Amino acid sequence: QSHLVESGGGLEQPGGSLRLSCGVSGFVLGNYATAWFRQADGKDREGMFCLSRDGSRIKSADSVKDRFRMVRDSAKNTFYLQMDSLKPEDTGTYYCALDARSLFNTCSLLADDMTYWGKGTPVTVRS
């Protein structure tokens, strides 16, 4: 059975760091563009980072591009979101996603472009 499982969320203080993981099973990670999304309470799901299938293209939201980093480990079939200098506004549920569209060297931060989703991991940033 194919699925994505996020882990690594939790409670962190402002200025702290967390690393989210997305473990992928039933898929070959190199066949998909990958992405991380965040959804705060009462708001739409927002794209944070994406990485193209060939690894040549990364896109990020302006709010996190200088603080977060996305890494993919194809050997482990896992990708990560390293979050540093956390702020209270980073609070939300974080989702990983796969984009199965036949695009090799680009990626999307639009939720509607994603094909497969994890169930999410909550992140709370407060003192």
HUHUFEN-V705375 format. One record per residue. RES is the residue in one small letter. SS is DSSP state (helix for helix, strand for strand, loop for the rest). PSI is psi in radians with two decimals (999 if undefined). NEAR is the number of other ideal C-beta (glycine too) atoms within 8 Angstrom. Layout:
RES,SS,PSI,NEAR / RES,SS,PSI,NEAR
This chain:
q,loop,2.39,4 / s,loop,2.33,6 / h,strand,2.90,9 / l,strand,2.37,13 / v,strand,2.07,9 / e,strand,2.62,15 / s,strand,2.90,8 / g,loop,-0.06,9 / g,loop,3.02,11 / g,strand,-2.82,8 / l,strand,2.27,5 / e,strand,2.65,10 / q,loop,2.72,8 / p,loop,2.40,9 / g,loop,-0.19,5 / g,loop,-3.04,8 / s,loop,2.63,9 / l,strand,2.65,11 / r,strand,2.06,9 / l,strand,2.49,16 / s,strand,2.58,10 / c,strand,1.81,15 / g,strand,2.27,9 / v,strand,2.26,12 / s,strand,2.55,9 / g,loop,-0.02,6 / f,loop,2.65,12 / v,loop,1.95,6 / l,helix,-0.60,12 / g,helix,-0.15,6 / n,helix,0.04,7 / y,loop,2.60,13 / a,strand,2.60,14 / t,strand,2.70,16 / a,strand,2.74,17 / w,strand,2.41,16 / f,strand,2.75,14 / r,strand,2.44,13 / q,strand,1.96,11 / a,loop,2.78,9 / d,loop,2.24,4 / g,loop,0.11,3 / k,loop,2.88,7 / d,loop,2.76,5 / r,loop,2.25,8 / e,strand,2.32,11 / g,strand,2.29,14 / m,strand,-0.92,14 / f,strand,2.56,16 / c,strand,2.74,16 / l,strand,2.28,13 / s,loop,2.87,14 / r,loop,-0.75,11 / d,loop,0.04,7 / g,loop,0.09,7 / s,loop,-0.31,5 / r,loop,2.27,10 / i,strand,2.40,9 / k,strand,2.60,9 / s,strand,2.70,12 / a,loop,2.52,10 / d,loop,-0.55,5 / s,loop,-0.31,5 / v,loop,-0.09,12 / k,loop,-0.46,8 / d,loop,-0.02,3 / r,loop,-0.46,9 / f,strand,2.79,12 / r,strand,2.46,7 / m,strand,2.35,15 / v,strand,2.46,7 / r,strand,2.32,11 / d,strand,1.66,9 / s,loop,-0.52,7 / a,loop,-0.59,4 / k,loop,-0.03,5 / n,loop,0.76,11 / t,strand,2.51,11 / f,strand,2.78,14 / y,strand,2.71,12 / l,strand,1.88,15 / q,strand,2.11,10 / m,strand,2.02,13 / d,loop,2.87,8 / s,loop,0.86,6 / l,loop,2.56,15 / k,loop,2.73,8 / p,helix,-0.57,7 / e,helix,-0.10,7 / d,helix,-0.09,11 / t,loop,2.38,9 / g,strand,-3.11,11 / t,strand,2.27,10 / y,strand,2.32,16 / y,strand,2.44,14 / c,strand,2.71,16 / a,strand,2.70,15 / l,strand,2.43,14 / d,strand,1.95,15 / a,loop,0.08,7 / r,loop,2.65,8 / s,loop,1.08,3 / l,loop,2.22,10 / f,loop,-0.71,7 / n,loop,0.57,8 / t,loop,3.02,8 / c,loop,3.00,15 / s,loop,2.55,13 / l,loop,0.25,12 / l,loop,2.22,7 / a,helix,-0.61,9 / d,helix,-0.31,4 / d,helix,-0.20,7 / m,loop,2.61,13 / t,loop,-0.73,8 / y,strand,2.53,11 / w,strand,2.59,8 / g,loop,3.10,12 / k,loop,-0.17,6 / g,loop,2.67,9 / t,strand,2.31,11 / p,strand,2.47,9 / v,strand,2.23,17 / t,strand,2.22,8 / v,strand,1.94,14 / r,loop,2.78,8 / s,loop,999,3
